[in-house]
Amino acid sequence: MMNDKSALNGSGTNDFQTLLNELKNILLEKGFCDPNKKYISLFDLTDELDSEQYLWLRNEIIFKNILNQICIVKSNTNLDGEQEIIKEAEERSSINLPSPDTSLDDVYFNNKFDKLILRIRNGNDSKNFGVITENKLSDIINLTRSALSGLPGIGKKYVDLWVELKTLYDKKHNIQTLNPLVEDVPEHEVDFDGMTINFSALSDIEKKNLEKLYRLKESEDILEVINFNSLEFERAEGIGKKFINTIFGLKERLQVEIGKISKGTVDYKNMESELILSTKFRRFSVEQVGTIFLEDIDSFLDSIDEDEQEIFQYRWGFVELELTLEEIGEKHGVTRERIRQKEAKINSELFRHMRLTQENIWLNLQDNINLKLPQAMKDLSDCFDKKKFL
């Protein structure tokens, strides 16, 4: 009798082993597998491929020949073997699935999904990521790949397990089907030239890896994410799976948002999108500009640590008296130069968080730059040390 695993190993089939060795050599040549690692089965060779690599492999003739060999092997199994496989499939399909509204404290699968849920809960609680909002099973089922991948302790194995769990619920509870990781974007319907990614809507790991992508591509065009292809970075120094998975997750989020924009349900030009901003000029009143500024500053301060908040507030005179670099250095027990370095980093991150470009700000305020401006932006100006704002 030969089961699924022995079929994947190619037991008893010289032709299969020959094809497997050929595939291994191709993957080694492409840099898709480790030359120092021992691969004895098709599963071993394909287990660590990412989505882009697998899509490439799927179209290769040798891969199709290997799959054909597996089908031949399985068709020659005896009746007992077939019944065993059918029995295993029936057991998988008969898993008792709790309602999505079940409290996570009461969820129990008695299988590998329990470990998945525990890992997600621990990752969420470790730094208060906020991906679990109602403590219900639906919080986990309705996660996005990017949110899941951003949790500590969550790698490819757990992402794949989550996809398996979500697929089961798609079928049993009629939950919206999981979108594929890579799908076509309706470029003809959307003006990408006027779009940019809103950094304030990103997690820390997304910000870090998006900055890295921009540096590698020497471009900050939103299409660098939308057209991201992992094959381009497979042999790049310093590029790991975390980077690739994070950018893929962000790509997926962008695709969802762009779908809403193309359908007209979200107007990103009117700041209705949290993830995508418009770089093109739009007229705002002085009061509106002040409100946008204040919201963006509050959001930015929430995203940085307490030391950075203090440096920002003292240097900008924001709800604190403005202090010199030396004075802040004395408070923090570091040199003036160290405070200057931190200030430069903070200001760079602040500009990333602003929803209005510097050009947009200038065009909206250029006719109102006078002594009446603080009064027109009263809520904003009241937060600043008056000598700084004036």
C-alpha positions in Angstrom: 0.0 0.0 0.0 1.2 3.5 -0.8 -0.2 6.6 0.9 0.0 10.3 -0.1 3.3 10.8 1.7 5.1 7.9 -0.1 3.7 9.2 -3.4 5.3 12.6 -2.7 8.5 10.8 -1.8 8.3 8.8 -5.1 8.8 5.5 -3.4 9.5 2.7 -5.8 9.6 4.9 -8.9 13.0 5.6 -10.5 11.5 7.9 -13.0 10.0 10.0 -10.2 13.4 10.3 -8.4 15.1 11.3 -11.7 12.5 14.1 -12.2 12.9 15.2 -8.6 16.7 15.5 -8.9 16.2 17.5 -12.1 13.8 19.8 -10.3 16.2 20.2 -7.4 19.0 21.2 -9.8 16.7 23.8 -11.4 15.7 25.3 -8.0 19.4 25.4 -7.0 20.3 27.2 -10.2 17.5 29.7 -9.5 18.7 30.1 -5.9 15.3 28.9 -4.6 16.7 26.2 -2.3 19.7 25.7 0.0 22.6 23.8 -1.6 23.6 22.6 1.9 20.2 21.1 2.8 19.1 17.6 2.1 15.9 17.3 0.1 14.3 13.8 -0.2 10.8 14.6 -1.3 8.7 17.0 -3.4 7.3 18.5 -0.2 10.8 19.3 1.0 11.7 21.1 -2.2 8.5 23.2 -2.4 7.7 23.8 1.3 9.8 27.0 1.6 8.9 28.6 -1.7 7.0 31.9 -1.5 4.0 32.7 -3.5 5.8 34.2 -6.5 8.2 31.3 -6.7 5.4 28.8 -6.6 3.5 30.6 -9.3 6.6 30.3 -11.5 7.1 26.6 -10.6 3.5 25.8 -11.4 4.1 26.6 -15.1 7.3 24.6 -15.4 7.0 21.4 -17.5 9.1 19.3 -15.1 6.8 20.2 -12.2 3.8 19.1 -14.3 5.6 15.8 -15.1 6.2 15.2 -11.4 2.6 15.8 -10.6 1.6 13.4 -13.4 3.9 10.7 -11.9 2.2 11.2 -8.5 -1.2 10.7 -10.1 0.0 7.5 -11.7 1.4 6.2 -8.4 -1.9 7.0 -6.6 -4.0 5.4 -9.3 -2.1 2.1 -8.7 -2.8 2.0 -5.0 -4.9 -0.9 -3.9 -8.5 -0.5 -2.6 -7.4 -0.4 1.1 -5.1 2.5 0.4 -7.8 4.4 -1.4 -10.2 3.8 1.4 -7.6 5.0 3.9 -7.2 8.3 2.0 -10.9 8.7 1.7 -11.3 8.1 5.5 -8.6 10.8 6.2 -10.4 13.3 4.0 -13.7 12.6 5.7 -12.1 13.1 9.1 -10.7 16.5 8.0 -14.1 17.6 6.7 -15.9 16.5 9.9 -14.0 18.9 12.2 -16.3 20.5 14.7 -16.1 24.2 13.9 -17.3 26.5 16.7 -19.4 29.5 15.7 -17.3 32.6 14.7 -19.1 34.5 17.6 -17.6 32.1 20.2 -15.4 33.7 22.8 -11.7 32.9 22.3 -11.7 31.7 25.9 -14.2 29.0 25.0 -12.8 27.9 21.6 -11.5 24.4 21.5 -10.7 22.4 18.3 -8.7 19.6 19.9 -6.2 19.8 17.0 -3.5 22.0 15.5 -5.8 25.1 15.3 -5.7 25.4 19.1 -1.9 26.1 18.9 -2.5 28.6 16.1 -5.0 30.6 18.2 -2.8 30.5 21.2 0.1 31.8 19.2 -1.9 34.6 17.7 -3.3 35.6 21.1 0.1 35.6 22.7 1.6 37.7 19.8 -1.3 40.2 20.1 -1.0 40.5 23.8 2.8 40.8 23.9 2.9 44.4 22.6 -0.9 45.1 22.5 -1.1 45.0 18.7 -4.9 45.4 18.8 -5.7 42.8 16.1 -8.1 41.1 18.6 -10.8 43.6 19.4 -13.8 41.6 20.6 -12.1 38.4 21.9 -14.1 36.3 19.5 -13.1 33.6 17.0 -14.2 36.0 14.2 -11.4 38.3 15.1 -8.9 35.7 14.0 -10.9 34.4 11.0 -11.2 38.0 9.7 -7.6 39.0 10.1 -5.6 40.1 7.0 -2.4 38.4 6.0 -0.4 41.6 6.7 -1.9 41.9 10.3 -1.2 38.3 11.0 2.4 38.3 9.5 3.2 41.4 11.6 2.6 39.6 14.9 5.7 38.3 16.7 6.2 34.5 16.5 4.1 34.2 13.3 5.9 32.7 10.3 4.9 31.0 7.1 3.8 27.8 9.0 1.2 29.7 11.0 0.1 31.8 8.1 -0.6 28.7 6.1 -2.4 27.1 9.0 -4.5 30.3 9.4 -5.4 30.1 5.6 -6.5 26.5 6.2 -8.7 27.5 9.1 -10.2 30.4 7.3 -10.9 28.2 4.2 -12.9 25.8 6.4 -15.0 28.6 7.7 -15.5 30.0 4.2 -17.2 26.8 3.3 -19.1 26.1 6.5 -20.2 29.5 7.7 -20.4 31.3 4.3 -17.8 33.8 5.3 -16.4 35.9 2.4 -13.8 33.9 0.5 -10.2 34.8 1.1 -8.8 36.9 -1.7 -5.7 35.5 -3.4 -2.4 36.9 -2.4 -1.6 38.1 -5.9 -4.3 39.4 -8.1 -4.6 41.8 -11.0 -5.0 45.5 -10.2 -7.4 47.5 -12.4 -4.8 50.0 -13.4 -6.9 51.4 -16.2 -9.5 52.5 -13.7 -7.2 54.2 -11.2 -4.8 57.2 -11.4 -1.8 55.8 -9.6 0.2 58.9 -10.5 -1.7 60.8 -7.9 -1.4 58.2 -5.1 1.0 57.7 -2.2 1.0 55.4 0.8 -0.1 56.8 4.2 2.7 55.8 6.6 0.6 56.7 9.6 -1.7 53.7 8.7 1.2 51.2 8.7 2.6 49.0 11.5 6.2 49.5 12.6 7.4 46.5 10.6 5.5 47.7 7.5 7.1 51.1 7.8 10.6 49.6 8.2 10.3 47.3 5.2 8.5 49.8 3.0 11.4 52.2 3.6 13.8 49.4 2.7 11.9 48.7 -0.6 12.0 52.4 -1.5 15.7 52.5 -0.9 16.3 49.3 -3.0 14.1 50.6 -5.9 15.3 54.2 -5.5 11.7 55.3 -5.9 8.8 56.0 -3.6 6.2 55.3 -6.3 3.1 53.3 -5.0 3.5 51.0 -8.0 6.7 49.7 -6.4 4.5 47.9 -3.9 1.6 47.1 -6.3 4.0 45.5 -8.9 6.2 43.9 -6.2 7.8 40.7 -7.4 9.8 38.6 -4.9 11.9 37.0 -7.6 13.7 40.3 -8.1 15.0 40.2 -4.5 15.7 36.5 -4.0 19.5 37.0 -4.1 19.7 40.5 -2.7 21.9 40.9 0.3 19.9 41.5 3.5 16.6 40.4 2.1 14.7 37.8 4.1 11.3 36.2 4.2 10.0 38.7 6.7 10.7 41.5 4.2 9.0 39.7 1.4 6.0 38.6 3.4 5.5 42.1 4.8 5.5 43.7 1.4 3.2 41.0 0.0 0.8 41.7 2.9 0.9 45.5 2.2 0.4 44.8 -1.5 -2.7 42.8 -0.6 -4.0 45.7 1.6 -3.4 48.1 -1.2 -5.3 45.9 -3.7 -8.3 45.8 -1.4 -8.3 49.6 -1.0 -7.7 50.2 -4.7 -10.7 48.0 -5.4 -12.9 50.2 -3.3 -11.5 53.3 -5.0 -12.1 51.9 -8.5 -15.7 51.1 -7.5 -16.2 54.6 -6.2 -17.0 53.5 -2.6 -13.9 55.3 -1.2 -12.8 58.8 -2.3 -9.1 58.9 -1.5 -8.8 62.4 -2.9 -11.2 63.5 -0.1 -9.1 61.7 2.6 -11.7 58.9 3.0 -8.9 56.2 2.6 -6.7 55.5 5.6 -4.1 53.7 3.5 -3.8 55.8 0.3 -3.3 59.6 0.1 -3.5 62.0 -2.9 -0.4 63.9 -3.9 -2.3 66.2 -6.1 -3.4 69.7 -5.0 -6.8 70.1 -3.4 -8.2 73.3 -2.0 -8.7 73.4 1.8 -9.7 76.2 4.0 -7.1 77.5 6.5 -9.2 76.0 9.4 -9.3 72.6 7.6 -5.5 72.7 7.2 -5.1 73.4 10.9 -7.4 70.5 11.8 -5.6 68.1 9.6 -2.2 69.2 11.0 -3.4 68.7 14.6 -4.9 65.3 13.9 -1.7 64.2 12.1 0.5 65.4 15.0 -1.6 63.6 17.6 -1.5 60.4 15.5 2.3 60.7 15.1 2.9 61.2 18.8 0.9 58.1 19.6 3.3 56.1 17.3 6.6 57.1 18.9 8.1 56.4 22.4 8.0 58.7 25.3 11.6 60.0 24.9 10.9 60.9 21.3 7.6 62.6 22.3 9.4 64.8 24.8 12.1 65.8 22.3 9.5 66.6 19.7 7.4 68.7 22.1 10.3 70.6 23.6 11.9 71.3 20.2 8.6 72.4 18.5 7.2 74.0 21.6 4.2 71.7 21.3 2.2 71.9 24.6 5.5 72.5 26.3 7.9 75.5 26.4 10.5 75.3 23.6 14.0 74.3 24.8 17.4 74.3 23.2 19.3 71.1 22.2 21.6 71.6 25.2 18.6 71.9 27.6 16.9 68.8 26.3 20.3 66.9 26.4 20.7 67.7 30.1 17.2 66.4 30.8 17.9 63.1 29.0 21.5 62.8 30.1 22.9 62.8 26.6 24.9 65.3 24.4 23.5 68.1 22.3 24.6 66.2 19.2 22.7 63.1 20.2 19.5 65.1 20.6 20.1 66.8 17.2 20.3 63.3 15.6 17.1 62.1 17.3 15.3 65.3 16.3 16.3 64.8 12.6 14.9 61.3 12.7 11.7 62.4 14.5 11.1 65.2 11.9 11.7 62.8 9.0 9.1 60.4 10.5 6.7 63.3 11.1 6.7 64.4 7.5 5.9 60.8 6.5 2.8 60.9 8.8 1.5 64.2 7.3 -1.5 63.7 4.9 -0.8 66.9 3.1 2.4 67.3 1.0 4.6 70.3 1.5 3.5 71.6 -1.8 -0.1 71.2 -0.9 0.4 73.0 2.4 2.2 75.9 0.7 -0.5 76.3 -2.0 -3.3 76.3 0.6 -1.6 78.8 3.0 0.4 81.1 0.8 -2.3 83.7 0.6 -2.9 83.7 4.3 0.6 83.9 5.8 0.1 87.0 8.0 -0.5 87.9 11.6 -4.1 86.6 11.4 -3.0 83.0 10.6 -2.6 81.8 14.2 -6.2 83.0 14.9 -7.5 81.2 11.8 -5.8 78.0 13.0 -6.6 78.6 16.6 -6.9 75.0 17.8 -3.5 74.2 16.3 -1.8 77.5 17.4 -3.0 77.1 21.0 -0.9 73.9 21.3 2.3 75.7 20.4 4.6 77.9 22.4 3.5 81.3 20.9 7.0 82.4 20.0 7.5 79.2 18.0 4.2 79.5 16.1 4.8 83.1 15.3 
